[in-house]
Amino acid sequence: MKIPILDLKLQYQQLKSEIDGAIALVLESTQFVLGPEVQKLEQEIANFLGVNHAIGVNSGTDALIIALRALNIGVGDEVITSPFSFYATAESISLVGAKPIFAYIEEDSFNINPESIKEKITPHTKAIMPVHLYGQPAKMAQIRDIAQEYGLKIIEDCAQAFGAIYHGDCLGCGQQCKESQRHDIEGKYVGSIGDVGAFSFYPTKNLGAYGDGGMITTNDDSIAELAKMLRVHGAKKNYHNEMLGYNSRLDSIQATILRVKLKYIRKWNQTRQDIARQYNQLLGNNDAIIVPQFSKGHVFHQYTIRVTNGRRDDLKEYLANKGIGSMIYYPIPQDQLPVYENQYTPHPLTTQLASEVLSLPIYPELPREDIETVADAIIQWTKEING
């Protein structure tokens, strides 16, 4: 592939001496699971995001599961979330014994529709799990309004959005949230706005490790204490297990890699925004696609266009034949996956978007000439199909 959708080698080459040195120190210490490096990372991420607690776990999926458990959500409960996300979002809800309830999404942001959340609330609803999809913050002021009105918890799925900031400039916003609510959270990082935030450090993320990793964030002392117990088999101290927990410890090598990368995340996210603007400028007048809109705090984990002529798969193949990588996130809405067969009614908009979305190459090291090559290929494809 001449232009891959992601090239992790370039980033490693730039940071090689720092990362290799940091890993060597962990190897010398022989403290490989939790330990000082994880504690330092937890404190640095807590400081970065402006939260009281950050708890390292072994994946973003476990971060969601443990967050739900720490909020005492389980059998008989319902959690409202987005149907348009990676399966771990709904899976985590199901794995704790609760039922995922899928709200509708919004066409301009792909994120959960707050008005739809209201329509889905029942006496069994315990929480809302918004997903900041592709790095775009959800309408958190409206979601907080709803949560407070109905006494619900908020678990933010931030797997794709490390460093994303809520600026109160939500797409398609009619200022339906309370002004005081919006002002209270303007300028805050996602993961610091709800009751709990859950992050993934899978290697492809904006802040990615070299293996699996995750983080739980919260300002609530009791939630943090429970999360710390749950990640180590439900124990506060060794061999004194108080509840059923998990083996979900973040390892020190991943933590030390993330500590190196954390220093660069603001710069990298800004570069992603710059690349997105370049794509938009080059592709904005193409009548076969819709380029993404974005709010100020969008960090573009993915740059995702919509191919509106029913030929998304044709474009994907055309790009592949020219050596250009692309990905479909996500071809099947969560509520229509085989695991939930016949349990939910498809929503036309979600089904439509799933048939249109295509993510193009984006990473901080992507050269300008590669951006132009990708855009030129899409423009040429449009000309060819239009005759």
Protein Blocks (a to p, Z undefined) as FASTA:
>chain_A
ZZafbdfklmmmmmmmmmmmmmmmmmmnopaggcjklmmmmmmmmmmnopabdcddfbfk
lmmmmmmmmnopaehiacdddfbdcfklmmmmmmnopacddddddfklopacfklmmmmp
cfklmbdcdddehhiacdfklmmmmmmmnopacdddfklmghiacehiaghiahlacfkl
mmmmgoiaehilmmbdcddfbfkbmbdcfbdcdddddfbfklmmmmmmmmngoiabghia
fbdcdddddcfklmmmmmmmmmmmmmmmmmmmmmmmmmmmmmmmpckbccddddfklgol
bacdddfkopmmmmmmmmmmnopacddddfbdfklgfklgokaccdfklmmmmmmgccdd
ddfklcfklmmmmmmmmmmmmmmmnZZ
